[in-house]
Structure formats: structure tokens, C-alpha cells
């Protein structure tokens, strides 16, 4: 276990899923590896909202700019008036 993260091979996850599910429920992230390479992560439910919010930061605030850029492209391509 690294900090608040556990590392498990795919085989360990398959053979001990209940144990890793309990670890996940305690709030620990689990990194799954196969042949020594990371293939996925299990993250606690509470962390998913934060992860999604963080990944969308900046996208929604730029929504107006996207609409303006689309209007400009439409004008250029199809001579659409405002």
C-alpha cells in the first residue's frame, strides 16, 4: 500500500475481490496492474464526484466562447446572419 493507495495485480483482484472491495469501502484507491503495467484504478465513490468536477474545470466556464466560435464558423461557411 502506498499512502492511501493500494496496488494489486489483476490475478490478486480476481482471487481476493471481497478483500479489495472492503479496502475500497474504507476510502483507499486501488491501482490494478497486469504484467507489471497499470491497467486501471478503482476509486472510492466519494472521490468520483471530486474527480469528475476537477476534470471538467474550465470546460463549462468556456461554454460561451464555444458558442461564439460556432456562430463565427456558421457565418463564414453559410453566410448566416446574427
Phi, psi and omega in degrees: 000135179247110181056241178257030181228136176250150177241132180218146174283162179300322179294317177299318179298317181295317184280338185228041186303318180301319179296314181289329175296319177296319178298318179297318179295335177283353178103011181265133175283144180239123175265128180255131180242155174218126183054038176081001181244141178293129179243346180182173179220142170253128179238147180301149182306318181300329182280340184294319180298314179298317181298313181294319178298314180297322182287338179266353181303127180096333181287310183290326180292336180271009184303319181298319180297323179296317179297318179295318179297321179296316178302316180298316178297319180296319178300312182297316184282320190237011181051046180277133179278160178297000000 
